[in-house]
Amino acid sequence: MYVAASTRCFGDLDYWQSLTLISDHEFDKVEIYLDETGALAPSQITSDPNHFYHQMREKTRLAPIAFTLAHEIPIEQFEKLCSLSKLMQVTQVNVATSPVGTPFNSEIDRLKAMARAAATEGIRVGIRTEAGTLSADAHTAVELCQAVSGLGIAFDPSYFVDPEKIDQIVDLVAKYTMHVFLRDSTREQLQVQVGLGEVDYGRIISQLEKHRYSRALSVELLPNLMDQEQRTLELRKLRMLIDSLL
């Protein structure tokens, strides 16, 4: 396992400024967050992939380890993103599942199309476990992975903070887990200061180790729930805490 940080941590700032801040906090790997209304739009980088690739090489020493999409994008744009991922040697794209209430078979068809497009470029697709979506339920997330060849899970423990259930949840999703998001949370608040929440990092990492998980533990802080100065402190604290557990 290794530690990374998401550019979503500073999604309210200029994209290149967010990379500088992440690097300043002694991270060497970055997860790139894409949001059409945010700091970096998927349409922007897929319209001129080579330009973005060269900008990344020139402006930062951070190694990109994944793209994470905030929302669905057209399949043609997704195909271009997968081609860019291959060019940048990024092997993972994380996507949101459809809202709760979406027919299961329709979602399978949508995810199959994405998984096929990604596989053509040697890219893995991971579905986020996120409230309000089909994958909010861990069992449903696993069922989607079983129905779609090559699909994995981008696991967010902040939505499963019940200490009586977390071991069972990790055991359930670990086989399919390709990416992990980390922040501190309680059952009432999705994001709190490190140490004030209920996320047991040591326990989660230990469970993942049992299943030989060897990929990213990505710090993802939410700009709308914490001011920039506090996020800067939290990013450093989380990196040091996770490093101490590896």
Buried (B, 14 or more C-beta within 10 A) or exposed (E): BBBBBBBBBBBBBEBBEBBBBBBEBEBBBBBBBBBBEBBBBBEBBBEEBEEBBEBBEEEBEBBBBBBBBBEBBEEEBBBBBBBBBBEBEBBBBBBBBBEEEEEEEEBBEBBBBBBBBBBEBEBBBBBBBBEEBBBBEBEBBBBBBEBBEBBBBBBBBBBBBEEEEBBEBBEBBBEBBBBBBBBBBBEEBBBBEBEEBBBBBEBBBEBBBEBEBEBBBBBBBBBEBBEEEEBBEBBBBBBEBBEEBE
